[in-house]
Amino acid sequence: MKKISLLLILPAILIFAACKKDNKSGTAAVTMRLTDAPAAYDHVFIDIQRVEVTMEGSSTTTITPVHPGVYDLLSLKNGLDTLLAQTTLPAATIGQIRLVLGSNNSLVVNGTSYPLNTPSAQESGLKLNFHQSLSADSAYTIWIDFDAAKSIVQTGNGGYKLKPVIRAYSAITNGQIKGYVLPLAAGAIVYAAAGTDTLSAIPNTTDGFFRISGLATGTYKVWITPAMGTGLQPYTNANVSVSYGIQTDLGTITLLP
């Protein structure tokens, strides 16, 4: 009787193990959205032709953006974003993301357009080391944050070149700080720093709203610097707590004379 029972149970165990293995080898739905840390220019136009995702231990998947071509980064600030790509990836761990650019990149400063040269980015792509495990039958959103202010360098001949500074974060690695800065004429810049990592935002000129996203959990120093000549004093808060998945609201901050 014991031998018969074992023979009956063994196939069931093998089938169950096979089902578990199949579940691990499934796929996940991934949405990529493009956003920007703003800069003091009129426009920053970036030509994104394709996205490449490499899973750890696997080959690279090439993804065509929903609208391949030119994106104005400065239209994507303070929490605004746009759909870049949608795809299905294996249920594994992402090792690297690459953005491969075209040649139609430019900058507009005070109404004048300048080309942005990015030879290495066009040939081999902009590399983002982004490690996140994907579970089968799950959906994920990944934001690709292009820091326009840090990415543009003025050359000695009066031109500009693109040295991209990009990072990626997901919904589960996204702490945020938001608020409003008054008066609107302050021309302020908001900074948030923890250790050596400093991010910034330029408040909207219509209502003073700002948002800094993609922050790791921790305690941040936040400071606001008004434009020179306004007669306003800087603001500092050295103890701003940030947690993943939470928006830390600083409310309305009014800069004083």
ABEGO torsion letter per residue (X at the ends): XAAAAAAAAAAAAAAAAAAAAAAAABBBBBBBBBBBBBBBBABBBBBBABBBBBBBGBBBBBBBBABBEBBBAAABBGGBBBBABBBBBBBBBBABBBBBBBABBBBBBGGBBBBBBBAAAAAAEBBBBBBBBBBBGBBBBBBBBBBAAAABBBBAAGBBBBBBBBBBBBAAABBBBBEBBOBAAAGBBBBBBBEABBBBBBBBAAAGBBBBBGBBBEBBBBBBBBBBGAGBBBBBBABBBBBBGBBBBAEBBBBBX
